[in-house]
Amino acid sequence: MKVYVYGTGCGAGDLIDTALPLEQVSGFVDSRPTSETFLGKPVLSPEDLAQKNYDLVIVTSRHTEEIALRCEAAGIDETRLLFLKNHVTLIDRNQSYAAADELLGTAFVENLRSAQVPVPVPPWAGRSHLEKTDLENDYVRVRTLEALCGCLRDVPGAVAELGVYRGSFARCISLLLPDRTLYLFDTFAGFRQEETEGYGEGFIGAHRNTTLEDVRKQLPYPEKAVFRQGFFPETAVGLEESFALVSLDVDLEESTYAGLCWFLPRLERGGYLLLHDYNDPALPGVRNAVARYEEETGKRLSAVPVCDRNGSLVICG
Ligand SMILES: C[S@@+](CC[C@H](N)C(=O)[O-])C[C@H]1O[C@@H](n2cnc3c(N)ncnc32)[C@H](O)[C@@H]1O
C-alpha cells in the first residue's frame, strides 16, 4: 500500500508520532516543497504525486480549500484524499472514507470522524484585516490576536514573537501592527536538544523544517522585522526595548520560563503577552513554567484564558 502525507509541518509530525508509523509512509507532499526530504522521506509536489501510484493521501495541513483545488488541477483522485483538519467553515470536506477504512482501519476513521467538529465563522464577527488563509489556521487564536492589537493604540513599545517556526502567526502580527518593530526570536532550526527528551521524532523533526529566509518571505512588512536567530535567552542579550505585545510560543518548559522572565518585566502597562499552549495537555511544561514564575517572583499574574485550539493564556501588562 502506498500512503502519502500532505504537509511537512507540525500536523504531519503529530500524525507520525500518534497514529501512522513513519515506515508506513511512502513520502510527503507539499504545495511548495522547500526541501527534498522530510523525516528522511521524499517530498513531492502534487503534480509529481499525480504521476505515481498512491492509495491514500492524508492531508495534515489546514489549507483545505487551497489543497483540494491544487490536487484537482494536478489530476489527483479526490476519493483518495483524506482531510484530517477541516476548514472551520466546512462541514466535512472528505469525499470518501473508503480508502482510509481499507488501509488504516475502521477505528482510525471513526476517531477522525468524531474529531471533526467544524466551527462556523460567526456572522457577528465582522470584517477582519487578516486573509482567509490566516483565519483558517486557528480562527479563535488569530481573532483574539486581532482584538488585542485593536486595544494597543496608546501603548508604546515594540512587538515580538519568541517561537516563530514557519512564521504563520508572525505574519498575522506583522499584518495587524505594520508600524511597530517586530522582533522575531527563533533558532529557525528547531528546539534545544536537551529540552526535547521524551518527545516524538515527528514533533522534533517537523520543527526543524523551516528557515529564516522562508519566514522573511511570509511577512507583509519584512523591513520592520528584526531577526534574532539562535537560542533564547542568549539572543536577547544587550537588547533594550519595551513591548506592547509579545507572542510566546516555544512549547517546552525551560524556554517558556526564560521567555516569561525576560519579557514580562519589559511588557508595557496596557500591553499583552499571548502565551500559546497554556491549556494543552500535550505540552504540560507551558503551564508548569507559569506556575514556577508565579512562585519564584511571588506575583500572581493578571491573565485571561482563551478557548482557542491549544488553550492560550493572555497575560496583561
Ligand atoms: C510551536 S513553534 C512556534 C509556532 C509559531 N508561533 C506559529 O504559531 O506559527 C515553536 C518554535 O519555538 C522555537 N524554540 C523553542 N525553544 C527555543 C529557544 N530557546 N530559543 C529559540 N527558539 C526556540 C522552535 O525552534 C520552534 O520553531
The ligand as a MOL file (V3000), in Angstrom:
LIG
                    3D

  0  0  0     0  0            999 V3000
M  V30 BEGIN CTAB
M  V30 COUNTS 27 29 0 0 0
M  V30 BEGIN ATOM
M  V30 1 C 5.3650 25.7950 18.0600 0
M  V30 2 S 6.6660 26.5070 17.2240 0 CHG=1
M  V30 3 C 6.1500 28.1770 17.0210 0
M  V30 4 C 4.9400 28.3120 16.1320 0
M  V30 5 C 4.5930 29.7350 15.7390 0
M  V30 6 N 4.4840 30.6090 16.8680 0
M  V30 7 C 3.2860 29.7470 14.9820 0
M  V30 8 O 2.2290 29.9220 15.6060 0
M  V30 9 O 3.2950 29.5720 13.7540 0 CHG=-1
M  V30 10 C 7.9110 26.5890 18.4460 0
M  V30 11 C 9.1980 27.2260 17.9830 0
M  V30 12 O 9.9500 27.5900 19.1450 0
M  V30 13 C 11.3230 27.5310 18.8140 0
M  V30 14 N 12.0890 27.4960 20.0870 0
M  V30 15 C 11.8550 26.6970 21.1480 0
M  V30 16 N 12.7340 26.9760 22.1360 0
M  V30 17 C 13.5230 27.9840 21.6880 0
M  V30 18 C 14.6140 28.7270 22.2480 0
M  V30 19 N 15.0610 28.5200 23.4990 0
M  V30 20 N 15.1960 29.6830 21.5010 0
M  V30 21 C 14.7630 29.9390 20.2430 0
M  V30 22 N 13.7300 29.2780 19.6600 0
M  V30 23 C 13.1120 28.3060 20.3740 0
M  V30 24 C 11.4360 26.2950 17.9630 0
M  V30 25 O 12.5890 26.3630 17.1440 0
M  V30 26 C 10.1150 26.3470 17.1570 0
M  V30 27 O 10.3230 26.9410 15.8990 0
M  V30 END ATOM
M  V30 BEGIN BOND
M  V30 1 1 1 2
M  V30 2 1 2 3
M  V30 3 1 2 10
M  V30 4 1 3 4
M  V30 5 1 4 5
M  V30 6 1 5 6
M  V30 7 1 5 7
M  V30 8 2 7 8
M  V30 9 1 7 9
M  V30 10 1 10 11
M  V30 11 1 11 12
M  V30 12 1 11 26
M  V30 13 1 12 13
M  V30 14 1 13 14
M  V30 15 1 13 24
M  V30 16 1 14 15
M  V30 17 1 14 23
M  V30 18 2 15 16
M  V30 19 1 16 17
M  V30 20 1 17 18
M  V30 21 2 17 23
M  V30 22 1 18 19
M  V30 23 2 18 20
M  V30 24 1 20 21
M  V30 25 2 21 22
M  V30 26 1 22 23
M  V30 27 1 24 25
M  V30 28 1 24 26
M  V30 29 1 26 27
M  V30 END BOND
M  V30 END CTAB
M  END
